[in-house]
């Protein structure tokens, strides 16, 4: 049933959740520091960051389990100040799944419906529909204790979805699953979200998870939101070194600003020479220096006599084999740190001996300028 | 030894072989528990067997007639005096366990959910009364409930009653009050433990799914703490049926319980077989009642869904 669903449904422009200047302090510690954010209706939105960055605090404040010290949160245009979790149009999938151990699967899923006093047939129909959505049909009579981790997670999902919330909040829902199941669930969660069209807000510390599932991502550090953008933009155009570093490896090269105008920057670097790049929207120069970044997979080995318009030459100092790819560490004269290069193994990158002199080609588009 | 160190080492130490009997896991287990087992056998099982044996014999002035008879049980079950005492004991212990659990639950709940950093301090404070002797605690209720006691003088001082009431002490109500107080801690602790085990995210999940505080308590917290409620009820019920000191001190004529009658048979009345039959009868009835309590609480737990 889920197989046919498109994984990109057209987005509404209406705002579903608005976070307005929200701060949450515990004594002198600010778990969340003046955060503002707008999440659109029907969007799969991720809050990504290392532990302690305030992402879970923000999620719990949307759910109503915690309250902002200052600022306000609106869901569906309604201010949520003072409204307890049980009267909010949000439902949550907890990190530990919080499956009621004294109830079976069906009773767990029907838990929130009981209060609505639906007709008996209607309640049963909705429970079965929700179980079908998460592919648990037929397991309704199982005890919560007889379920595997993946199944418990599905029950938690069904239990929240059956309430037909405006917003589904997911607190690191995949972190307890093993790698293979996690990857499978990422795809399923995305499909499910596209099928039901509900706004999903996911908290995660796993960048791949966020990149794979989200329409947009907010990257958070130390209680502040560093960048809000689509996965592609976050990955390719990170606003600073912290964001770039958190989303996979990146080579950083010191640069000096030669020229700055509205749309572009001209930078001088030691390894890459003089480079002209697009100026990121959020770029605010801090003195005369900047950092130039390039992802390891955007550098490619130039074989034999192949040439590229833009290239750097260096020497392989380390080689690490990862199955489908090989990781090369290449020393470039003039650069204080060697470059990481990720190369697929189709052409024999796994056979390049350490010590070989090689040339690396790159596309200037792949260079990102970041303020220091 | 050097050879072993250089070459492939021997997997097992080549010591004297132990008997296969001691190598079996079950045998080792029995050996391990045998001191406790012997202790329990001598101090628990043997006395009970002696009591059961006596209940089928007859007292013949100073000697005991060892012919098998059910006469003692006929007396224990049909004589109005023993029947009344047994009913009263069951009534008192049931009321006491119900009251204790009802009063203990909010205390345990408060400590577990709102105790914060001071949980252990609260638990410590609750055990303080147990530093004094049980007798002293029972006696202090005599001081409170007595004719010239704290309660009477207090009520008179407030002008609520004009002369001291003698309805407070020396009846089954006095026994119930005293026992309820005495057993409070034994009910608070198991309930507290089971409340501690209730995952707080489950309560959050219930709230998230639309339950207010009362509903989430009735549908999640209470059913999940049922094991604690069951053990609290049993811990209080089983010993209070056979309580002997409390009725003796504050029960008066109307508060006499079955244990006092059993004591009389083994003492002044010198009819050990009848005393034994009364004991066995009480034991069987208490076991049945305990079983029934477990079943009832389980049924209520299922109802909470």
Interface residues (C-beta under 8 A of the other chain):
Chain A: X63 X65 X84 X85 X86 X87 X90 X91 X92 X94 X96 X98 X100 X101 X102 X103 X107 X111 X112 X115 X116 X159 X160 X163
Chain B: X199 X201 X202 X204 X205 X206 X207 X208 X209 X210 X211 X212 X215 X219 X220 X223 X224 X301 X305
